[in-house]
């Protein structure tokens, strides 16, 4: 089993989890999947596909398709654009304060409306009340429709087999908050 992430900190956390030593952890992205393995399963979780802009999404699909054996499975989650999650990412809906080792931390989110590529910019705002220090992180997230996903996968020889509305096999309906896609290399 091989795990790949572009963030060393996330790899360190993964290595420390139970059975983490059974995985070969690589710093990189889909282009760094070792060739010649005849990969049976590629799993992308935590809405990682939404963090890929259109160019990187295409590059990722090409890379996955090139290492996935015929009949191999690609599975991933993606927030369903029909549920419009970004509408609840407002200061009013997300403002909270919680205790931390460094004192109270006030947090909230804000987002833009989707642009022409169905990308919103999520802004996470953090303020440590004891020091006044602030940290703001902006993250573009692309909300691909199921039709867009199906088209893009088809372009690289991968076809959707099933779509669920959750990781526990919930049926997918129009307003499901998430789409769990199971696709197979042709």
C-alpha positions in Angstrom: 0.0 0.0 0.0 1.3 3.5 -0.9 0.0 6.8 0.5 0.9 10.1 -1.2 0.4 13.6 0.0 2.0 16.9 -1.0 2.2 18.0 2.7 5.0 16.6 4.9 3.0 17.4 8.0 0.1 15.3 6.9 2.4 12.4 6.0 3.9 12.6 9.5 0.4 12.4 11.1 -0.5 9.4 8.8 2.7 7.6 9.7 1.8 7.9 13.4 -1.6 6.4 13.1 -2.3 2.7 14.0 -0.8 0.5 11.3 0.8 3.5 9.6 4.1 1.7 9.4 2.5 -0.8 6.9 2.1 1.9 4.3 4.9 3.3 2.1 4.4 7.1 2.5 5.5 9.4 -0.4 5.8 13.2 -0.5 4.2 14.2 -3.8 1.0 14.0 -5.8 -0.7 11.6 -8.3 2.2 12.0 -10.7 4.4 10.3 -8.1 2.5 7.0 -8.0 5.1 4.4 -8.8 4.6 3.0 -12.3 4.6 -0.7 -13.0 2.6 -1.5 -9.9 -0.7 -2.3 -11.7 -2.6 -0.4 -9.1 -5.9 -2.0 -8.1 -7.4 0.9 -6.1 -6.8 4.6 -5.9 -8.7 6.3 -3.1 -8.9 10.1 -2.7 -10.7 11.2 0.5 -11.5 14.4 2.4 -12.8 16.2 -0.7 -9.2 16.3 -2.0 -10.5 16.6 -5.6 -12.0 19.9 -4.8 -8.6 21.3 -4.0 -7.4 20.6 -7.5 -7.9 23.4 -10.0 -9.0 22.4 -13.5 -5.5 21.9 -14.8 -4.3 19.8 -11.8 -7.6 17.8 -11.9 -6.9 16.8 -15.5 -3.2 16.0 -14.7 -4.3 13.9 -11.7 -6.8 11.9 -13.8 -4.2 11.3 -16.5 -1.7 10.1 -13.8 -4.2 7.9 -12.1 -5.4 6.4 -15.4 -1.8 5.6 -16.4 -1.1 3.5 -13.3 -4.6 2.0 -12.7 -4.8 -1.5 -14.0 -7.7 -2.5 -16.4 -10.7 -3.0 -14.1 -9.0 -1.1 -11.2 -11.1 1.2 -9.1 -10.8 5.0 -8.5 -13.0 6.1 -5.6 -13.3 9.6 -4.2 -15.6 12.1 -2.5 -16.7 15.5 -3.8 -19.1 17.9 -2.3 -22.3 18.0 -4.3 -22.6 21.4 -6.0 -26.4 21.1 -5.8 -26.3 21.2 -2.0 -24.5 24.6 -2.3 -22.4 24.1 0.9 -20.6 27.5 0.3 -23.9 29.3 1.2 -23.5 28.3 4.8 -19.8 29.3 4.9 -20.6 32.8 6.3 -19.4 34.6 9.4 -22.9 34.5 10.9 -23.2 30.8 10.4 -19.7 29.7 11.5 -18.5 32.2 14.1 -17.4 30.4 17.3 -14.8 30.7 20.0 -13.1 27.7 21.6 -10.4 27.2 24.2 -6.9 26.3 23.0 -3.6 25.9 24.7 -2.8 29.4 23.6 -6.1 30.9 25.0 -9.5 31.4 23.3 -9.5 31.1 19.5 -12.3 32.8 17.5 -12.9 31.2 14.1 -15.2 31.8 11.2 -15.5 31.2 7.5 -16.5 33.2 4.5 -16.8 32.2 0.8 -17.4 33.6 -2.6 -20.0 32.5 -5.1 -18.8 30.0 -7.8 -16.9 31.4 -10.7 -17.1 30.1 -14.3 -15.1 27.0 -13.3 -17.5 26.3 -10.4 -14.7 27.4 -8.0 -15.4 29.2 -4.8 -12.8 30.7 -2.5 -13.2 29.6 1.1 -11.6 32.0 3.6 -10.9 30.6 7.1 -10.3 33.3 9.6 -8.7 32.7 13.0 -8.0 35.2 15.8 -6.3 34.3 19.1 -8.1 36.6 21.6 -5.2 36.7 24.1 -2.7 38.1 21.6 -4.8 39.6 18.9 -2.8 37.5 16.4 -4.8 36.6 13.3 -4.4 33.9 10.6 -6.4 34.0 7.4 -6.2 31.1 5.0 -7.8 31.3 1.5 -8.5 28.0 -0.3 -10.1 27.7 -3.8 -12.5 24.7 -3.9 -14.0 23.5 -7.2 -17.5 22.1 -7.1 -17.7 19.7 -10.1 -21.1 18.5 -11.1 -21.6 14.7 -11.5 -21.9 15.3 -15.3 -18.6 17.2 -15.3 -16.9 14.4 -13.3 -18.3 11.7 -15.6 -17.1 13.6 -18.7 -13.6 14.2 -17.3 -13.2 10.5 -16.2 -14.4 9.3 -19.6 -11.7 11.4 -21.3 -9.0 9.3 -19.6 -10.7 5.9 -20.0 -12.4 5.6 -16.6 -16.2 5.1 -16.2 -18.4 5.7 -13.3 -20.0 2.6 -11.8 -21.8 3.9 -8.8 -22.4 7.1 -6.9 -23.5 7.3 -3.2 -24.6 10.1 -1.0 -22.2 9.1 1.8 -19.4 6.8 2.8 -21.8 4.4 4.4 -23.7 3.6 1.2 -26.4 6.2 1.5 -28.3 6.6 -1.7 -27.3 9.6 -3.8 -30.1 12.1 -4.3 -30.1 15.5 -5.9 -29.4 17.4 -2.7 -27.0 14.9 -1.0 -24.2 17.0 0.6 -21.6 14.7 -0.9 -21.0 12.4 -3.9 -19.0 9.3 -3.3 -17.8 8.2 -6.8 -16.7 4.7 -7.6 -15.3 4.4 -11.1 -13.4 1.7 -13.0 -10.6 1.8 -15.5 -11.8 0.4 -18.8 
